[in-house]
Amino acid sequence: MSTADLPEGARELYDRVRGELPGLAEAPRPIETVDAEPASSLIAELRAQHARIARRTHTTIELPRGLWAGKLAVRYRYPDERSFDRLVTNAVNANDSQSQARANVDLMIAGCEEVVGRADDGDAWGPIIDGERVRYDKRLSDALGLGVDSARDVVYALFAPPGADARVKAAMAIGAHADLYVKWLQGETPEVVEALSGESPAPGA
């Protein structure tokens, strides 16, 4: 319908409004679009990322080089669901340094797949005892002459430097080690962590 078909009063109003809003009579402009990758590309990348996560079944983290000279490490896996729920509860309820240290140790024990060793840097990690898979257990303690029995005591013995306050210093190194494991669980660290930065302090340090 043209403006000539409008009643005289309506035509005057239309002309006045069009004068105040010059773009009123213009044809609609097309909506500008930004070039983007097809959604299918994002889906493909997300699927690939999911596949990468699924392949991340283990990580190997060295024990403190200041104690074990790069010859000892622990291969970790994801804790099972029941252990994970218990560990989360313990961590949430840890309100002092001793409780936090205990939560770290429990996490490491639950996730430990095997304690592994090697003769020199660059060698592949392998079993400490041929034909056996040792964890934080008495077999490992006996093999290394640690002189302890329980899994928690084995962890502390592996991280404890000689000298006074060994258990306190071990707790600090355990915390650094557990942090690397947690970061791997969150996808932030590689499959093999060669040199643990949180080495146990030297006696008297």
N, C-alpha and C positions, 0 to 999 in steps of 0.2 A: 504494500500500500504506500503511495507517495504522500508527501505533505499536502498536496493539493486536495486530497480526499478528506483531510481533517477539517473539523469545524473551525471557524475563524479564530475563536478564542484559544483553542488547543494548538492551532498552527502558530499563533504568536508566542505561546508558552514554549513550544518546541524550539522555535527559532532563537528565543532568548537563552534557553538552556544550552543549545548547541554553540552559541556564541561564547558562553562562559566555559564550556567544556569542549574544546575543539576536537578532541578525539572521539566524541560520541558517535559521529556519523561514519568514522573510518571502519573499514572491514577488520574483523578480528585478526590479530597477529598470531602466527603459529607459535606454539610453546617451544622454546629452545631446549634442546636435549644435550647432555654431556656424554661424550663417547665413553663407554665402559666395557670391561670384559663381560662376555655373556655369563649369566648366572651359572651355567654349566661348568665354567672354569673354576669358580669358587667351590662348587660341589666336588669337583675332581681333586682339588687341593686338600679339602677337608678329609676326603676319603684317604688320600695318600698320607696325611698326617695321622689319621687313625691307625693306618697300617703300620706306620713307624712306631707309634706308641705300643701297639700290640707286640712288636718285635723286641721291645725293651724289657727283657725278662730278668736280666741280671746286671749288676755292676760290681766291679772289683775295686776296693779301696785299700790302699796300703796302710799298714800300721806305722806308728811314728818312726821315721828314719833315724832319729836320734837314738833309738833303742835297737831297731832291727835292721838298719842299714839297707833298706829296700828289699829285704829277702822274705818278708812276711806280709800277707795281705788277707783280706776277708772278701769272699764273694757273697753278695747279698741278693735277695730276691724280694718280691712284694710279700708282706705278711699276709697270712690267710685272714679271712673276714673276721673270725672270732677273735684272733689275736689283735687285729687292728682296732676293733671296738674297745677291747680292754686297755690297749695302749693309749688310745685317745682319752679315755676316762682318767687314766693315771696322769697323763700329761696335764689335763685340765685341772686336776686336783693338786698338782705339784705347786705348793706355795712356799717352799724354802729350797735352799741349795741342795740339801740331801735328797729331798723328794725328786727334784729335777734330775739329779745324777742317777738316781734309781730308775727313773722313767727312761733316760737315755740308754742305760744298760739293758733294760728290758726290751726296748725297741731293737737294739743291736742283736740280742739273743734271738728274738722272734724272727728277724729277717735273715739271719745267718744261714747261708746255704752250705758253705764250706770255708774253712781256713786253709789257705794255699800258700805255697812257698816257691822260691826259685834260688838258684845259686848266684846269679849275677843279673845286673840290669840288662834289659833286652831279651832275657830268656822268657819263655812262656811260663805262666803260672801253672803249677801242677800240684798233685796231692803231696802232703807232707809225709804220709805213710803210704807206701805202695799198696794199691788195692783197697784202701780205706778212705772214707770221707769223714774227716774230723771237723767238729764244730767247736763251739766254746764248751768243751766237755773235759772229763777226766782223762780221756785218751790223749788229748792235746796237752793237758797238764803233765801227764807222765812222759810224753815224748820230749817235751821241752824242759822238763825238770822244774816246773813251776811250784810244785808242792802244795797244790790246793785241789779241792774236789768239786765245789759247786760251780755252775755256769757263771754266776755273778762274780765269784772270786777269780775265776779264770780270766774274765774280761779285765778286772782291775790289775791282775798280775801281768797281763800283756802290756798294759799301758803305764805301769808304775815304774818310775826311775828309781835307782838305788838312793839310799839316804833318807834323811828325815822328811816327814810330811809326804811320804810317797803316795798315800791314798788321795790326799788333797790334790796333788799335782796330777795324778792319774785321772781324777775326775775332770780336770780342765782339758786334758788331751782327749778324753772320751767325749766330752761335749763337742769339741771341734770335729771329731770323727763322725759322731752321730749327725751333726749338722750337714756334713757332706752327703750322708745317706739320705737325709730328709730332702735335700735339694734334688737328689736323683729321683726320689719318689715323685717330686713335683716337676720333673722333666728339665731341670736347670743345669745338670752336669753330665759329662760324657760317660760312656760305658766303663771306662777304666780311669780311675783317679790315681795317677802314679805317685806323686809326692805330696803327702799330707802336710799342709802348711802348719797345722797346729801340733808341732812336735812337743813332746814332754820336756819341760824345762830341766836343765842340768841341775844336779844336786846343789843345794845352797843358793840357787838363783832366786 
